[in-house]
């Protein structure tokens, strides 16, 4: 019988011909946690991307806060739009460097699946409650490894999982000098820098929209060095990553020292003037209180929320219940958390009662 042509093999051969020698090639992937037969028409990284897009955690990102909590305006970013912007930046850089665009896209789409409701306010609550602290990148990996598909996980490739774990930087180094702290692939490092490029620019844009800052508040050296507008700043930063990385023959993903310094300065400006703004802090406190109250209620009545899981486990130890509670809260959207809080703690008016009647 004639062997059926496998489109995947043609795509893998194309990668070998057109990608840089330092790219992550699908054919050479370190594989998945559990063995699977290859797809006939998609490479392993394309398959990962598709699994991520179709999972429930990805869909919930549309109702999770980026910076502005449960925003009423149509144009403020959510965790989903942030993810799409990171993906766009990462794909542009990977394509320009002849690296694996499919891998960069898959990591980008999965990098924030473990984020809490109410942005970093929610992360702070779980960080205080969880033994060892809460880290959204670890939770993102837990989502794809253990929570999605009814506990079976997405069974993603090593390269995507590594990129998820290494994407986060907080207020630390944008691109760490220690190779151990970097992703195993250049594509993973591209997502790391793309995450910063995306959020500093769209958070400035949203802060301007909310009138928390004005364009003139941004330090002059940042505006002159990176650009006066978000599109110009993104253009400057993306081109700098591309040209600086090419200049070292892709020994690493890098940036010009001066440009990276301005990017770090812009991030610091956001922490001081937006993330730690008095208006933001007041809303963050409200959000933190909502999640704390929900956590307390869930821990008091775990069987009301996890009856099936507890029966399956067989034991109702506090450690297991806490882990279920953390996963439950981390997976919530802003509006789900608000609705649950209202149902639990806000009295329901009695409609139609004649309050004057004895």
LINZI-V697490 format. One record per residue. N is the residue number from 1. RES is the residue in one letter. SS is DSSP state (A for helix, B for strand, O for the rest). PHI is phi in degrees with one decimal (none if undefined). Layout:
n res ss phi
N RES SS PHI
N RES SS PHI
//
This chain:
n res ss phi
1 X O none
2 X O -68.0
3 X O -70.2
4 X O -70.5
5 X O -66.9
6 X O -100.8
7 X A -61.6
8 X A -54.2
9 X A -63.6
10 X A -65.4
11 X A -66.0
12 X A -64.9
13 X A -65.8
14 X A -63.7
15 X A -57.8
16 X A -60.8
17 X A -82.3
18 X A -107.3
19 X O -84.6
20 X O -63.3
21 X O -63.4
22 X O -92.6
23 X O -70.8
24 X O -90.1
25 X O -90.8
26 X A -57.4
27 X A -63.1
28 X A -103.4
29 X O -55.3
30 X O -76.4
31 X O 93.4
32 X B -106.9
33 X O -65.1
34 X O -120.2
35 X O -64.1
36 X O -139.6
37 X O -69.3
38 X O -66.3
39 X O -78.4
40 X O -71.3
41 X O -119.5
42 X O -125.5
43 X O -72.5
44 X A -62.6
45 X A -74.7
46 X A -65.3
47 X A -65.9
48 X A -60.4
49 X A -55.3
50 X A -65.4
51 X A -61.9
52 X A -65.1
53 X A -62.0
54 X A -90.9
55 X O -84.5
56 X A -66.5
57 X A -61.3
58 X A -66.2
59 X A -64.7
60 X A -69.5
61 X A -60.0
62 X A -67.2
63 X A -116.5
64 X O -110.8
65 X B -67.0
66 X O -91.3
67 X O -124.8
68 X O -86.6
69 X O -70.9
70 X O 38.7
71 X O -64.0
72 X O -83.5
73 X O -69.2
74 X O -72.5
75 X O -108.8
76 X O -74.6
77 X O -71.6
78 X B -114.2
79 X A -63.0
80 X A -71.3
81 X A -65.4
82 X A -59.4
83 X A -58.9
84 X A -66.7
85 X A -69.2
86 X A -60.3
87 X A -60.6
88 X A -63.3
89 X A -64.1
90 X A -63.8
91 X A -65.1
92 X A -63.3
93 X A -67.2
94 X A -60.8
95 X A -63.8
96 X A -65.4
97 X O -93.3
98 X O 57.4
99 X O -103.9
100 X O -82.3
101 X A -64.1
102 X A -63.2
103 X A -66.6
104 X A -59.5
105 X A -66.6
106 X A -61.8
107 X A -62.5
108 X A -57.9
109 X A -68.9
110 X A -99.5
111 X O -64.4
112 X O -116.3
113 X O -62.7
114 X O -94.4
115 X O -66.7
116 X O -79.0
117 X O -67.7
118 X O 60.7
119 X A 55.3
120 X A -73.4
121 X A -63.7
122 X A -66.9
123 X A -64.2
124 X A -64.5
125 X A -62.0
126 X A -66.8
127 X A -64.5
128 X A -74.6
129 X A -83.8
130 X O -80.0
131 X O -59.6
132 X O 86.5
133 X O 86.8
134 X O -111.9
135 X O -130.8
136 X A -64.3
137 X A -69.3
138 X A -66.9
139 X A -66.8
140 X A -61.1
141 X A -66.9
142 X A -62.4
143 X A -59.3
144 X A -77.1
145 X A -87.5
146 X A -128.8
147 X A -99.6
148 X O -69.8
149 X O 53.9
150 X O 54.3
151 X O 91.2
152 X O -83.7
153 X O 78.5
154 X O -88.5
155 X O 54.0
156 X O -80.2
157 X B -72.3
158 X A -55.1
159 X A -65.0
160 X A -70.3
161 X A -62.7
162 X A -62.6
163 X A -63.2
164 X A -62.6
165 X A -68.2
166 X O -100.5
167 X O -79.8
168 X O -88.2
169 X O -142.4
170 X O 53.8
171 X O -98.3
172 X O -82.6
173 X O -60.9
174 X O -69.6
175 X O -127.2
176 X O -63.5
177 X O -76.6
178 X O -77.0
179 X A -57.2
180 X A -65.8
181 X A -91.6
182 X O -93.3
183 X O -67.1
184 X O -73.9
185 X O -124.4
186 X A -63.9
187 X A -63.5
188 X A -64.3
189 X A -68.3
190 X A -61.3
191 X A -64.0
192 X A -57.5
193 X A -72.8
194 X A -66.2
195 X A -59.1
196 X A -66.6
197 X A -56.7
198 X A -67.1
199 X A -75.2
200 X A -65.4
201 X A -78.5
202 X A -75.6
203 X A -71.8
204 X A -61.2
205 X A -59.8
206 X A -68.3
207 X A -66.8
208 X A -65.0
209 X A -62.8
210 X O -82.5
211 X O 60.5
212 X O -82.5
213 X O -136.9
214 X O -117.9
215 X A -55.5
216 X A -72.6
217 X A -70.7
218 X O -67.7
219 X O -50.2
220 X A -59.3
221 X A -65.6
222 X A -69.0
223 X A -65.3
224 X A -74.6
225 X A -83.1
226 X A -107.9
227 X O 132.7
228 X O -82.8
229 X O -125.6
230 X A -58.6
231 X A -57.6
232 X A -69.0
233 X A -65.9
234 X A -61.4
235 X A -59.2
236 X A -60.7
237 X A -69.8
238 X A -63.1
239 X A -63.3
240 X A -65.4
241 X A -60.5
242 X A -63.2
243 X A -70.3
244 X A -68.2
245 X A -69.9
246 X A -66.4
247 X A -62.6
248 X O -103.1
249 X O 53.9
250 X O 57.3
251 X O -63.5
252 X O -163.0
253 X O -81.9
254 X O -146.4
255 X O -139.1
256 X O -59.2
257 X A -57.8
258 X A -65.8
259 X A -66.7
260 X A -63.0
261 X A -63.2
262 X A -67.5
263 X A -64.2
264 X A -64.4
265 X A -65.1
266 X A -65.7
267 X A -63.1
268 X A -62.4
269 X A -58.6
270 X A -66.2
271 X A -60.4
272 X A -75.3
273 X A -109.8
274 X A -125.1
275 X A -63.5
276 X O -104.1
277 X O -63.5
278 X A -56.7
279 X A -62.2
280 X A -65.3
281 X A -59.7
282 X A -62.1
283 X A -70.9
284 X A -62.0
285 X A -62.4
286 X A -60.2
287 X A -62.9
288 X A -61.7
289 X A -64.6
290 X A -59.8
291 X A -70.2
292 X A -63.5
293 X A -65.1
294 X A -63.6
295 X A -59.3
296 X A -60.8
297 X A -66.6
298 X A -64.0
299 X A -68.8
300 X A -74.0
301 X O -130.1
302 X O -61.7
303 X A -64.7
304 X A -71.0
305 X A -113.8
306 X A -128.0
307 X A -56.8
308 X A -65.3
309 X A -66.0
310 X A -69.9
311 X A -65.2
312 X A -65.1
313 X A -70.6
314 X O 89.2
315 X O -123.5
316 X O -109.3
317 X O -73.4
318 X A -61.1
319 X A -60.5
320 X A -67.5
321 X A -65.5
322 X A -60.7
323 X A -62.9
324 X A -63.2
325 X A -66.1
326 X A -64.5
327 X A -63.3
328 X A -61.3
329 X A -71.0
330 X A -62.0
331 X O -81.5
332 X O -68.6
333 X O -88.9
334 X A -57.3
335 X A -70.8
336 X A -64.3
337 X A -62.5
338 X A -65.5
339 X A -64.1
340 X A -63.0
341 X A -60.0
342 X A -61.3
343 X A -64.7
344 X A -82.4
345 X A -124.8
346 X O -102.7
347 X O -60.4
348 X O -91.2
349 X O -63.6
350 X O -86.2
351 X O -76.5
352 X O 87.6
353 X O -76.7
354 X O -85.1
355 X O -68.5
356 X O -88.0
357 X O -76.4
358 X O -67.7
//
